[in-house]
Amino acid sequence: MTFNNICRHNGARISGIAKTDRDTQTHRALPRTLPDICFELQAKIDAFLSEQTDDNVLRKVQSQVRVSMDVTREALRRYGPDHLSLSYNGGKDCLVLLVLILACLPACASQPTTPNSDVAATNHGAHPTIEPPVSPNMAAPGRPLQAIYIVSPHPFAEVEDFVERSAEQYHLDLKRYSLPMRPALEAYLEDRPAVKAIFLGTRRTDPHGEFLSHFDPTDEGWPQIMRVHPVIDWHYVEIWAFIRHLQIPFCDLYNQGFTSLGGVTDTRPNPALAVGGDAPKFRPAYELKDDDEERLGRD
């Protein structure tokens, strides 16, 4: 099965989520290895970057992908996968980041890691050049990508289900913590002391994201680790253009009008997507256009 077929079986697509054994008894997907997934994602993104398009949003997404993959490769060169982790909660932004990281792993597997020196000097827009595509005969990715899932105090069942299934699909080495963010990070670094940097799907329009750069150490009073923000400058519409153009399975709550996922007590469908009167229905998240309206459904 190719990566394209993850998103559809016999041409059918279910709420943005791939059909699995839970959904059908007539189709059973063969298990796919991590190297298979990484090489296919790499080829898929290479093909996307080679597309000639008149769509202004897709052209911007192509530019964003190039920058983000530069940042990701730089982090992989500096630290190596054994010392990197991903903050993953099944949301759209970290989902895009996950796909980009996995697409970079084949090249990383074929290169030595650069000693970690003066990491903070890579801030403020300095990016390495993009490397040429890697062919499948190069070294395959090794261990699964490490990841941390900080669970909301009142998680959506749909989010829990999507995190579980996508972590299995992408072979994530995922550890989950039902703690506030700081003690969760402290506990994770105690469990995984080799981790020196964490990929985050933070974007500039997120709370506390305005002044972040691609590489930022944690603030004083927090566990000391490097935060890596490859998608910091992406806009909301670009995130969704990437997900939909590359047909990446996503959490079904986004089809129900949720645009930013928290917990059941502080998150509701975005009122900017409401259609109707007293009992409104909601358009899907990818129909929202304005960055400033993304968090209108969050308390």
Disulfide bonds with the S-S distance in Angstrom:
none
